[in-house]
Amino acid sequence: MSKYLKMLSLLFIGFINQSNAQFGFSHEIGVIAGPVAFQSDYGERYDFSTNSGNTGYGIGLIHYLNFSYKAECNCYTPETYFNDHFKLRSELSYNKTQLQHFGRWVDPDKTSLTAQQLRAMKGSTAVTNIGMQLEFFPYSIRDFTATIGSWAPFISLGGQFSFYKPTSMSELGPGLGELLTVTPEKYINAFDRKGGTTWSVVSSVGTRYKLTPLSDLMIDLRWQYYFSNWVDGLNPDPDIYKENKANDWNVWLNFGYIYYLQ
């Protein structure tokens, strides 16, 4: 995984340098961090304790192409609707979430073997993402850039490529996923701890706050849907267990700081 991270970091930096050399855009760089809620095959769907319990954290580096301004000449680009309302965001991010079963099937009053096995199951998943989003600002980017203390709401849509690495264990002992004495029947042969890769679609809504002429604060709420049901390392047969047919996804509340390069 460290080899992949180094390659992704070099590609990310190389993209910024290449675009700076060949195009007349201006650039912005930033950092993001915040809590992540991961929706997976751990826990009960639509259950509040699952949504609030299977949480973790995320961090990332972001880069923007600002089409409304040319840093090389300290001037605005020709005024078009696209230039004044869109930015292209590149991102390299990492999130990790601890996972376990929540909901009515593991309530303390449940004393069956299955309930004990579910309560004993623990897991986690770590995901590294690289990708792009196109952000749309309904109000003028130029007006926002020129006004300290102003706000710039936005929505975005994009795609990412993800490397995931799940873990799992049982407090009842070894053999999770194989032994019926440790594993609920629906999860027999439903584990994959090797990890892998997948694509995902990303959408977010948020806003920027103009802190100084060259810096912004940002907050956005992101939804990320993976094109795989193995990101958490757990995938019961969807033909038998219909409640586990959805792919994994997460919600991430980002807080960020963005700096404008000159």
Secondary structure, DSSP 4 states (H G I P E B T S, - for coil): -HHHHHHHHHHHHHHHHHHHHHS--EEEEEEEEEEEEEESSSS-TT-HHHHHHSEEEEEEEEEEEETTEETTTTEEPP--HHHHHEEEEEEEEEEEEEEE--SGGG-TT--SHHHHHHHHEEEEEEEEEEEEEEEE-SS-HHHHHT-TT-EEEEEEEEEEEEEEEEEEEETT-S-TTT-TTTS-GGGTT-B--S-EEEEEEEEEEEEEEEEETTEEEEEEEEEEEES-S-TTSB---TTT-GGG-SPPEEEEEEEEEEEE--
